[in-house]
Amino acid sequence: MNWFHRHVCRSGRWRRRLKDELLPWALEGVELGDDVLEVGPGPGVTTDLLRGRTQQLTALEVDADAAASLEKRLDGSGVRVVHGDGAAMPFADSAFSGVVAFTMLHHVPSSALQDRLLTEARRVLRSGGVFAGFDGVDSFLFRLIHLGDMYTPVDPGTFGKRLAATGFAEVAIELGRARFRFQAVR
């Protein structure tokens, strides 16, 4: 991530927006269960907010430095931090009651790898488990924030079909202000 993007993602303003607006919106009506996987937590702001929503939380982070920093910061919290790739998850089939991904899909380098991540999210979910989250909608401002970053925008108009193609059911996509949320069931 570029300097500006890192600064925004660690800011108190972003934390408050996640806590008060975005996370409640993304998880409205969602039962995550007792053992949740968060894919792509970055600095872990969403991880902090998820800790009280489940008994066991695992954070899977592809960036080695971010994973190490998050593991050090969350030491003793009960959160398990794993360095690994969402497109090749190092977990057993049906390991989690819920999987979440918050504003990270656009950082996956290609649509093909995004689809692989969706397949992996379904694989590690238990039957009846929910995959939920949100991401930004492509815009000039969103692209500007990501100058110099990996940026592969997700089209909310086709994302539901992509989830269904990987085997998810009960797929729901909803547009919000500059974002979309998704929910799908294994």
C-alpha positions, 0 to 999 in steps of 0.5 A: 500500500502507498503511504496515503493508503496506509495512513487512511487505513490506520486512522481513527476516522477510518476506525470509527467509520468501520465501527459505527457504519461499515461493519454493522452494515456488512454484517447486518443479519449475518450469523458468523458462528463461533470460529471465524476467518478474516481474510486480508486484515491488513493493519487489523482494524476490522480484526479488533472490531470482530474479536467480540463477535465470535469465540475464535478468530483467525486472521489470514494475511498475505503480506509477511510484514503486516502479518508479523506486526498484527501477530505481535500487536494481538499477542495474548488476545486469542486471535490467531494470525496466519501468514498466507494467501487467500487464494491458497488457504492453509486450512482444512476443508470446512474449518470455519463457521464464517469467513469475512473479507472487508475492503480487501478484494480489490488488492488481489492481483487479478480477477482469476486470483479473486475467483480462486479466493472465493473458491477457497472461502467456500472450501474452508466454510462449514455447510451453512456457513456465511461468507460476508464482507464489503469492498469499494466500488470503482471510481476516480477517487478510489483509484487515486487512493490506490496509486502505486498499489495493487488495484483490481476493482471488483464489479458489484454487477457481476460479483454475485454471479462469480460467487454463485459460479464457485458454488455459493448459494443465497448470494446477496449483493447490495450497493451502498455509498461508494461500496457494496456488501455481499453475503453468500452461504455454503 
